[in-house]
Amino acid sequence: MPALVFAPMPINGDPTQASPDVETISALPFTPNNYVIRAIRCNTAMTLTYDSWFTASRTAKFAAGETRYIMATKITGQSAGVPSDIEVMY
């Protein structure tokens, strides 16, 4: 039986898109209007606080430049840096 492969679908539904769409956050709290956050990249080492589908105020520690595949509905806080250090992918 073949293995299942996670193949993200862009929010616009275009399966030919080569890379995910990225948005740099300008202020916190950040709630996207028309998409769900699928990955987060932090340019500075920090602990990020975010809400997921079922749990509010979850935390994740990031090294500088690290990308983590986290499904989130809202980013509420950060322990270091400025909001523009955070990029979200959808």
Residue pairs with C-beta under 8 A, 6 or more apart in sequence:
7 15
8 20
8 38
9 15
10 17
10 20
10 21
10 90
11 21
11 34
11 35
11 90
12 21
20 38
20 39
20 89
20 90
21 35
21 89
21 90
22 41
22 87
22 88
22 89
23 32
23 87
23 88
23 89
23 90
24 84
24 86
24 87
25 75
25 83
25 84
25 86
25 87
25 88
26 83
26 84
27 83
28 75
28 76
28 77
28 78
28 83
29 74
29 75
29 76
29 77
30 74
30 75
30 83
30 86
30 88
31 73
31 74
32 73
32 88
32 90
35 90
36 71
36 72
36 73
36 90
37 50
37 70
37 71
37 72
37 73
37 75
37 88
37 89
37 90
38 69
38 70
38 71
38 89
38 90
39 67
39 68
39 69
39 70
39 88
39 89
40 48
40 50
40 60
40 62
40 67
40 68
40 70
40 72
40 75
40 86
40 87
40 88
40 89
41 65
41 66
41 67
41 68
41 86
41 87
41 88
41 89
42 48
42 62
42 64
42 65
42 66
42 78
42 81
42 85
42 86
42 87
43 64
43 65
43 81
43 85
43 86
43 87
44 64
44 80
44 81
44 85
45 62
45 63
45 64
45 80
46 61
46 62
46 78
46 79
46 80
46 81
46 85
47 59
47 60
47 61
47 62
47 78
47 79
47 80
48 59
48 60
48 61
48 62
48 75
48 77
48 78
48 79
48 86
49 57
49 58
49 59
49 75
49 76
49 77
49 78
50 58
50 59
50 60
50 70
50 72
50 73
50 74
50 75
50 76
51 57
51 58
51 72
51 73
51 74
51 75
51 76
52 58
52 70
52 71
52 72
52 73
53 71
53 73
57 76
60 68
60 70
62 68
67 89
72 88
75 86
75 88
78 85
78 86
